């Protein structure tokens, strides 16, 4: 096991670290959202840069041979957009009391509410020591930049627990994930559901696909025409949900150029016209549903492209789960059950930290109670599948 140099470096662009060094830490996790290509595409396309309120401050730790042993995707934020762990109320309360909440530091995969490693250690390096150095470096950077706080969003459960032991405030929320219980085909999944849910899903799929062709695109099958069409869908949905979509057209071209084998783009076509699409990224152990949009309102097509097609492809690829993004209790009826997601927070000022800590303790209990209730009362599975 390699020893570490007692220093943490700050990098204003991920390219300063380099693809080979970053991937030596990140690639073994098989998570596309902390891959060099994904994070670098966000910077090259000017989506995650200082001008948009996401100024990169990535951290690295070296071993005694001068090789990168650990990395942390980190950003100096001037707002709380694109994070999916909501601290707007904290910011408003603090600023009403005369404090300054922004800037803050954010450790995350920008615009991506997906669980994955955040304190990313190269295999063979001293894991706990590297984590301690990364977290300590981020806290020192907070003080140096006079940032109000550090937020680590959507870490793994192991990282979350470890950060709690380091004094970070712990937050829990929920998403809706589908789990592959050894299904060989979509019909096996349907067989695990109650009779009523089976019938409903079959009807929804039949109605959604009536008169449409559903096409799954990945790798060399992807081209710029597909991205043009999908970007139109994305802009329509993003404009209605957020007011200003976070990703630009250049990002999708870079994604297709550099991560085509990790992309699964499911599109719907009526005759020669693309009318809807859903973007997924493929990890080593998960299919991640990310964005969806349409230019024609077709009943149940959202469920077909985002949920049922994702399940079919996860089964085909042998993946153990599908994460279909943030929010949406309607996902439960489609087989996506409540699952915990996590964040950890450090707040400099005790006047804000102490009430937030008390709030989070109550919130964790409420979230867990809500997850238990939703699963018990609304799960579409037969009893044996949810126990």
C-alpha positions in Angstrom: 0.0 0.0 0.0 1.5 3.3 -1.1 2.1 6.1 1.4 0.8 9.6 0.7 2.5 13.0 0.5 1.2 15.4 3.2 -0.2 17.9 0.8 -3.5 18.6 -1.1 -3.4 20.3 -4.5 -6.2 22.5 -6.0 -6.9 22.4 -9.7 -8.9 25.0 -11.6 -9.6 22.6 -14.4 -9.8 18.8 -14.5 -7.4 18.8 -17.4 -4.7 19.9 -15.0 -4.9 16.5 -13.4 -5.2 14.7 -16.7 -7.3 11.8 -17.9 -4.8 9.0 -17.1 -4.3 10.2 -13.5 -8.0 10.9 -12.8 -9.1 7.6 -14.3 -6.6 5.6 -12.3 -8.7 6.7 -9.3 -12.2 6.8 -10.8 -12.4 4.1 -13.5 -12.4 1.1 -11.0 -15.7 2.5 -9.6 -17.4 2.2 -13.1 -19.4 5.4 -12.5 -19.8 7.5 -15.6 -20.6 10.7 -13.7 -17.3 10.9 -12.0 -15.3 9.8 -15.1 -12.8 12.2 -16.6 -14.7 12.4 -19.9 -18.0 13.4 -18.3 -16.6 16.0 -16.0 -14.2 17.4 -18.6 -17.1 17.6 -21.2 -19.0 19.8 -18.7 -16.0 22.1 -18.5 -15.1 22.1 -22.2 -18.7 22.9 -23.1 -18.7 25.8 -20.5 -21.6 24.2 -18.6 -19.6 23.8 -15.3 -17.4 26.8 -15.2 -17.0 29.9 -13.2 -19.3 31.9 -15.5 -22.2 29.5 -14.8 -21.6 29.5 -11.0 -19.6 26.2 -11.1 -15.9 27.2 -10.7 -13.8 24.0 -10.6 -11.6 23.6 -7.5 -10.8 19.9 -7.9 -8.5 18.4 -5.2 -5.8 15.8 -5.6 -3.5 13.9 -3.3 -0.2 12.3 -4.4 1.6 9.3 -3.2 5.3 9.3 -2.3 6.2 8.6 -5.9 4.4 11.7 -7.1 1.5 9.8 -8.7 -2.1 10.9 -8.1 -3.6 8.7 -5.4 -6.9 10.4 -4.7 -9.2 13.0 -6.3 -12.3 15.0 -5.3 -14.6 16.7 -7.8 -15.1 20.1 -6.2 -16.7 23.4 -7.3 -17.0 26.9 -5.8 -20.7 27.8 -6.2 -22.4 31.2 -6.3 -25.9 29.7 -6.2 -27.7 26.4 -5.4 -28.9 25.5 -8.8 -28.3 22.1 -10.4 -27.7 20.3 -7.2 -30.9 18.4 -6.3 -30.2 18.6 -2.6 -32.1 21.7 -1.6 -30.5 24.2 0.8 -32.3 27.3 -0.5 -34.1 27.7 2.8 -30.8 27.6 4.7 -29.4 30.3 2.4 -32.4 32.5 2.8 -32.5 32.2 6.6 -28.8 32.9 6.9 -28.9 36.0 4.7 -32.0 37.4 6.4 -30.0 37.1 9.6 -27.1 39.1 8.1 -24.9 36.3 7.0 -23.4 35.5 3.5 -24.2 32.0 2.3 -22.5 32.3 -1.1 -19.9 31.3 -2.2 -20.0 27.8 -0.9 -18.1 24.6 -1.9 -19.9 21.8 -3.6 -18.5 18.3 -4.1 -20.6 16.6 -6.7 -21.2 15.4 -10.2 -22.8 18.6 -11.6 -26.4 18.5 -12.6 -26.6 14.8 -11.8 -28.6 13.5 -8.8 -26.9 10.1 -8.9 -25.1 8.3 -6.1 -21.4 7.7 -6.6 -18.0 8.1 -5.1 -17.0 11.6 -4.1 -13.7 11.0 -2.2 -12.2 8.9 -4.9 -9.1 6.9 -3.9 -6.9 4.9 -6.3 -6.8 1.2 -5.5 -3.8 0.4 -3.4 -3.6 3.8 -1.8 -4.3 4.3 1.9 -8.1 4.9 1.7 -8.8 6.4 5.1 -5.7 8.6 5.0 -6.6 9.8 1.5 -10.2 10.6 2.4 -9.0 12.5 5.5 -6.6 14.6 3.4 -9.3 15.3 0.7 -11.9 16.3 3.3 -9.4 18.3 5.3 -8.2 20.1 2.2 -11.7 21.0 1.2 -12.4 22.5 4.7 -9.1 24.5 4.5 -10.1 25.7 1.1 -13.5 26.8 2.6 -11.7 28.9 5.1 -9.2 30.4 2.6 -12.0 31.4 0.2 -14.3 32.6 3.0 -17.0 30.1 1.8 -19.8 29.5 4.2 -20.0 25.8 3.8 -19.0 22.5 2.2 -21.6 20.2 0.7 -20.9 16.6 -0.5 -24.0 15.5 -2.4 -25.0 12.0 -3.4 -21.9 10.2 -1.9 -22.0 6.4 -1.4 -23.5 5.2 1.9 -20.0 4.2 3.1 -18.6 7.7 2.4 -21.6 9.3 4.1 -21.2 7.2 7.3 -17.4 8.0 7.3 -18.0 11.7 6.9 -20.5 11.6 9.8 -17.7 10.2 11.9 -15.6 13.2 10.9 -18.2 15.6 12.2 -20.1 16.4 9.0 -23.8 17.0 9.3 -25.7 14.1 7.7 -28.8 14.4 5.5 -30.9 11.7 4.0 -33.5 11.9 1.2 -35.1 9.4 -1.1 -35.3 8.5 -4.8 -37.1 5.7 -6.6 -34.9 2.8 -7.9 -35.7 -0.4 -9.7 -33.8 -3.5 -8.5 -33.1 -6.6 -10.7 -34.1 -9.6 -8.7 -32.5 -12.0 -11.1 -35.0 -11.4 -13.9 -34.1 -13.0 -17.3 -36.7 -11.0 -19.2 -39.3 -8.2 -18.7 -42.0 -10.8 -18.4 -40.2 -12.2 -15.3 -40.4 -8.7 -13.7 -44.1 -8.5 -14.6 -44.7 -11.9 -13.0 -43.4 -10.5 -9.7 -46.1 -7.8 -9.7 -49.7 -8.0 -8.5 -52.2 -9.0 -11.2 -53.6 -5.5 -11.5 -50.2 -3.8 -11.9 -49.3 -6.4 -14.6 -52.4 -5.6 -16.6 -51.9 -1.8 -16.2 -48.3 -1.9 -17.3 -49.1 -4.1 -20.3 -51.9 -1.7 -21.3 -49.6 1.4 -20.8 -46.9 -0.1 -23.0 -49.3 -1.1 -25.7 -50.9 2.4 -25.8 -47.6 4.2 -25.7 -46.1 2.3 -28.6 -49.2 2.4 -30.9 -48.1 3.8 -34.2 -44.5 4.5 -33.0 -41.1 2.9 -33.6 -38.9 2.7 -30.5 -35.2 2.8 -31.2 -32.3 2.2 -28.8 -29.1 3.9 -29.8 -25.6 3.5 -28.4 -22.0 3.5 -29.5 -21.4 4.0 -33.3 -25.1 4.2 -33.9 -25.3 7.6 -32.4 -24.9 10.7 -34.7 -25.4 14.4 -34.6 -28.9 14.2 -36.1 -29.9 12.2 -33.0 -28.3 14.7 -30.7 -30.0 17.6 -32.6 -33.4 15.9 -32.0 -32.8 15.0 -28.4 -31.5 18.5 -27.6 -34.8 19.9 -28.8 -36.6 17.5 -26.4 -34.3 18.4 -23.6 -34.7 22.2 -24.1 -38.5 21.9 -24.1 -38.6 19.9 -20.8 -35.8 21.9 -19.2 -37.4 25.2 -20.1 -40.7 24.1 -18.4 -39.1 22.6 -15.3 -36.2 24.8 -14.5 -36.6 27.9 -16.6 -33.0 27.6 -17.9 -31.7 24.2 -18.9 -28.2 23.5 -17.5 -26.6 21.7 -20.4 -25.9 23.2 -23.9 -25.8 21.6 -27.3 -22.0 21.3 -27.3 -22.1 19.1 -24.2 -24.2 16.4 -25.9 -21.8 16.3 -28.9 -18.9 15.8 -26.5 -20.8 13.1 -24.7 -21.5 11.3 -27.9 -17.9 11.7 -29.1 -16.2 10.6 -25.9 -18.7 8.4 -24.1 -20.8 6.8 -26.8 -20.4 3.3 -25.4 -21.8 4.6 -22.1 -24.8 6.3 -23.7 -28.1 4.6 -24.2 -30.4 7.0 -26.1 -33.9 5.6 -26.4 -35.9 7.5 -29.1 -39.5 7.3 -30.4 -40.2 7.9 -34.1 -43.5 8.4 -35.9 -42.9 7.7 -39.6 -39.7 9.7 -40.3 -40.0 12.2 -37.4 -38.4 11.8 -34.0 -41.0 12.8 -31.4 -39.5 11.9 -28.0 -36.3 10.6 -26.4 -34.8 9.5 -23.1 -31.1 9.7 -22.3 -29.5 7.0 -20.1 -25.9 6.5 -19.1 -24.6 2.9 -18.4 -22.5 2.2 -15.4 -20.9 -1.0 -14.3 -23.7 -1.8 -11.9 -26.5 0.6 -12.8 -28.4 2.1 -15.7 -28.9 5.8 -14.9 -31.9 7.6 -16.4 -31.1 11.2 -16.9 -33.1 13.4 -19.3 -36.3 13.1 -21.2 -38.3 15.2 -23.6 -40.9 15.1 -26.4 -42.6 17.3 -29.0 -45.8 15.3 -29.2 -48.0 14.4 -26.2 -48.5 10.6 -26.3 -50.2 9.0 -23.3 -47.8 6.8 -21.3 -44.9 7.4 -23.6 -42.9 8.9 -20.8 -43.4 5.7 -18.8 -42.4 3.6 -21.8 -39.2 5.4 -22.7 -38.0 6.3 -19.2 -39.1 3.4 -17.0 -40.1 0.3 -19.0 -37.4 0.5 -21.7 -34.8 1.1 -18.9 -35.9 -2.0 -17.1 -35.7 -4.1 -20.3 -32.2 -2.9 -21.1 -31.0 -3.3 -17.5 -32.1 -6.9 -17.7 -30.5 -7.4 -21.1 -27.2 -5.9 -19.8 -27.3 -7.8 -16.5 -27.3 -4.6 -14.4 -28.6 -4.9 -10.8 -30.6 -1.6 -10.7 -32.0 1.4 -12.5 -31.8 4.9 -11.0 -34.5 7.0 -12.7 -33.6 10.4 -11.4 -35.0 12.6 -8.7 -38.6 12.8 -7.3 -41.7 11.2 -8.7 -43.9 9.0 -6.5 -45.6 7.8 -9.7 -42.5 5.6 -10.3 -43.5 3.3 -7.4 -46.4 1.9 -9.5 -43.9 1.1 -12.2 -41.6 -1.0 -10.0 -39.3 1.7 -8.7 -39.3 1.6 -4.9 -38.1 4.2 -2.4 -34.3 4.1 -1.9 -32.2 6.3 0.4 -29.8 8.9 -1.0 -27.4 10.9 1.0 -25.5 14.2 1.5 -23.0 15.5 4.1 -22.6 19.2 5.1 -20.1 21.3 7.0 -21.2 24.8 7.9 -18.7 27.3 9.3 -21.0 29.5 11.4 -22.4 27.8 14.5 -25.4 30.2 14.3 -26.5 28.4 11.2 -24.8 25.0 11.8 -26.6 24.2 15.1 -30.2 24.8 13.9 -29.5 22.9 10.6 -28.1 20.0 12.6 -31.3 19.8 14.7 -33.4 20.1 11.5 -31.5 17.3 9.8 -32.0 14.9 12.7 -35.7 15.3 12.5 -35.7 15.2 8.7 -33.8 11.9 8.6 -36.4 10.2 10.8 -39.2 11.6 8.7 -37.7 10.5 5.4 -37.1 7.0 6.7 -40.7 6.8 8.0 -42.0 8.0 4.6 -39.9 5.5 2.7 -41.2 2.7 4.9 -44.8 3.8 4.5 -44.6 4.2 0.7 -43.1 0.8 0.3 -45.6 -0.9 2.6 -48.7 0.8 1.1 -47.9 1.3 -2.5 -45.4 -1.3 -3.7 -46.7 -3.0 -6.8 -44.9 -6.2 -6.0 -46.3 -9.3 -4.4 -45.5 -9.5 -0.7 -42.5 -11.8 -1.2 -40.7 -9.3 -3.4 -40.7 -6.4 -0.8 -39.7 -8.2 2.3 
